[in-house]
Amino acid sequence: MNIKEFSEEYIAETAKLCRQTLVNDIMPEFLLREKTVGDPDYDPALTYLSFDEKGEINGFIQGVIRERKDEKYGYIKLLCVAKDFRRKKIATALYEQVEEKFNDSGVAVIRLGESYPNYFSPGIDPFYTEGICFFIQKGFKKFNDTANLLVDLTGQNFETTRDENQLKAKNIFIKRAEQKDKQKTLEWVAQSFDGWIPEVAEAFNTEPVSLFISGKAGTVWAFAAYEVNNKGTGWFGPMGTDIAARGNGIGEVLLKKCLASMKNDGFTKAVIPWVGPIPFYMNTVNAKVNRVFWRYEKKLSENKGI
């Protein structure tokens, strides 16, 4: 078994391996590029490939470390092994390389997927049963679950004129964000939804800005974004509304404005990932549960006797 650090030259071949093994997912080359070298915390010392005796890739793992508020979190962002090479300790060898680096870097907790703001999935799909069993064997414990919703954009009208007029009568504006709105928007997000700062900031790197905002008298108190993670695959979100502004129907309008824009851009479906309020999305845009993900973690501090 030959293991070496990942590099850009292997993107095409690695993306192909991901498509062959992660059969419930898609992985075009542009998406793997975003997940790996496009990640602001990308570290080749946490990203490895395994090669067979012919020099062909048969395994891949990506880890990433995020600095959270009080501690370091390590994430297994992607892991796949070619079908014909499973049960040959390849996944174990790849994983142990990454866990050792996590330990050396002072990581307290390892989680699967969910490496926001740049993440591929919010957990592990239980359809990948071999993966579930592998991580349980490695000491991971399930602590929660979540779901992705799917919205069919083709048969819906996302008209919001009436609702926008009603909000306007209350001096509440709804608009697509412009570059001049960036500073005040990010300042408000930092106060209310600081975990979403990178994704909201990313929306301002698109043209037009893939973010709609709402507020009153020059202030911002709500937003909804799209195409800021897993770009090109139809992802909506994140979205947030200040507690004091809830109950006015702002979230519904912002959601529909984003989906209308996605539809206009040629998307036929929209993914709403890592969802909490499922009824809101179902009742507003007929979103249906499309994928379920189990969330697992392993506390390295427990291994250190802390």
N, C-alpha and C positions, 0 to 999 in steps of 0.2 A: 504494500500500500504506500503510495507516494502522496504526501500532503504538502501543499504549498499555499502561500498567501494569494488571495484573489487580486486581480488587477484588471484594468479596463479592457485589455486585449481579449479577455475571456467572456465578455458580456454576451455575445451572440450564442456561443456554445452553452453557457450557463443558463441563459434564458430558455433555450431549447430543453435542457434537462428539467427545468422548473415546469414547463408546459407538459412534459411527458409524465411527470410524477405528481404534480398538484392538479389532478384532473378536474377538480371543481372550480379551478381558478384560471385566470388568463395571465400570461406574462410575456407581452411583447418586449422587444429589446429596450425600447424607450422607457418602459416602466421599471425594468430591472436597473437601468441606469439611474433613474430617480431614487430608487430604494437604496442603492449602494453608493456610488461616488457622488450622487446628488444629495445625499444626507449630510447636513452640516456637521454631524458627529461621526461621519464615516471614518473607520479606522481599519486599514488593511490587516493590522495585527489581531483583529477580531473577526476576520472574514477569510474563510479557507475553502480550498478545493481539494478533492481527492481524485486521483488519476489511476486508471487501471494499467495493466502491463503494456497495453498498446499506446498509452499516453492520452487516452480519452477520458474526459471528466465523467466520474460516476458518483460524485457526492459534492454537496455544497452547504455551507453554513454561513450565516451572517449574524454576528452579535453587535450590539451597540450599547454604549453607556450614556445615560442621561443624568445630568445633575438636577435633581428635584430639590424641593425646599430644604429638607433637613438631611438628605442622604443620597447616595448614588444608587441608581437602579440599573441593572443590566437587563438587556432584552435579547431573546433569541428571536430575531426578526424573520429569518427564513432558515429552513433545514429540509433538504431533500436528498434522497439516495436512489439511484437507478434501480428499477425493479429487479433486475438479474443479479444485483450485488447486495441485496438485503440479507440480514442475518449473517453478515461477515464482519461485524464490529466496526464498520465504516462510520456509521452515525455516532457510535460511542467515541471513536477516536477524534472525530471532528468536534463533538460537543465538549469533550474533556480539554481540548486545546483552548476553547473559549472560556470555559468555567475557570480554568487556571488563571487566565488573564483577568477575569472578573475578580477573582480572589486577590490577585496581586494589586489590583487597582482600588481595593477597598469597597467593592460593591457589597451592599447589604442584602439586596433582594434581587432575584432573577425572575422575570416574567416572560410569558410567551406572547409574541405578537405585540399589539397595543403600544408600540414605541412612539407614541405621539410626540411631535406633530407630524413626523414622517413615518408612517406605518403602513404595512401591507394588509393586515387584518387585526381585528380587536381581540384576538384570542386564537384558539385552535378549533377548527371545525371537527366535531366528533366523527364525521364521516371518515376522517383520516385515523382510523382506529389504531393502526400500527404506531402512529405518532403519539396518540394518547397513552398507549401502553409503554412506549419508550420513555416518555417523560415521567410517568408515575414510577417506573423502575429507577429513574435517576433522582427520585426524592421530591418531585413536584406534587403539590396538593391543590385540588380544585377549591376555589374560594368564591366563585361567582359565575354568572353567564350573561351573555348579551346577544343581540341579534342585529342583522342588517335587514333593512326593508328595501323593497323594490317598487318603483312607481312606473307605470306605463304612461309615457308622455304623449303617445300618438292619439289617444281618444279623448283627451281632456282639454277643456278650455280654461286657461288660467287667468281669465279676465279679472282685474281688481279695481277697475275705475270707480265703481260705486263705493267700495270700501275705502279707497283712497280719498274720495271726496268727503266721506264721513269723518275721516281722520283730519283732513284739512280744515274742516269746520271747527275742530278742536285745536287748531294751530299745530297739528302734528304732521310733520313732513315724512314722505317716503321718497327715496331717490337712489339711483345708482351712485356709488361713491366715486369721487374724482380725486386726483392727486392732491388737490388743495385740502381735502378732508382727512388726509392720512394722519397728520399729527394728532388732531383732536380725537379721531377714532381710536388710535392706538393708546392714547392716554386714558380714555374711558375703559377700553378693554383691559388695560393693565390694572385698573381698580376693581373691575367687576368679574372678569373672566381671564385671569392672567395666564392660565394654561393654554389659551388659544391665541396668544399674541403672535407666535410665528406663522400660524395659518392665516390669520387676518392680514398680517404684513405681506404674506405671499400673494394675496389677492391683488395688492397694489402693483405687482410685477406683471400683471396681465393687461392686455389692451383689447377691449375696454376692461376696466377694473371689475373683477368677478366678485363683487360685493355690493349688497344693498344695505343702506342704513336708514334709521328712523330717529327722530328726535324732535326737539322743540326749541325755538329761539336760539338757533346756532349750536345747541348741545346735541350730543349723540347718546341715545339710551337703548338702542337695539341694532342688531346686525344679522345678516345671513350671507354666507359665502358659498361658492361652488368652485369646483376645479382647482382646489388648492392642495389636494393630496391625491395620489393615484391619478394624476392628470391624464386626460384623454380617455378615461374609462367611465366617466359619467357620475362622479361622486359629488353629492351635495353635502354642505356643512363645512364648518360648524355654524351654529346659530345660537344667539343669546339675546335675552331681553331683560333689562333692569327690573328688579322686583317691583319697584314703585310704578312702573309703566305697564305692567301686565294687566290683562283684562280688557284691553282696548282693541284686540284683534290684530295687533301689529305683527305678531309672529306669523299669522296666517297669510297676511299680505306679503311679507318678506319672503316666505317660502314659495309662494306662487310666482313672485317676480323672478326668483332664481330659476325655478323650473321652466318658466316661459322662455327665459334666456337660453337655457340648455336646449330646449326644444328647437328654438330658432337657430341654434348652432349645429343642429343636425342629430342630436342625441334622441334616441327613441325610448330609452329607459334611463331612470336615475336611481342610483344607489344611495340610500340614507343609512350610513353606518353607525354602529355602536349606539343603538337607540335606547333611550330611557322611556319617554312618553309615547309608546306605540299608539294608543287611542287617538292622540292628537293628529298624528300623521295619517292614520287610516281614515279618520273622519274628514280630514281636510283635503287630502289628495288621493284617497283610496290606496294608500301604501300597504303592501302585504309583506309579512315576514318571508324572507327569501333564504336567509342563512342564519344558522345558530352557531354561536361560538362559546366554548367553555374557557374560562379564565383560570390559569394555573400560575402558581408562584413557588419559589424555593427560597427559603431564608438562609443565606450563607452564614449569618450571624449565629444561627443555632449550631452550625458545625464548628464554630470557633469557641463555643462555650460561653457566649455573651448573653 
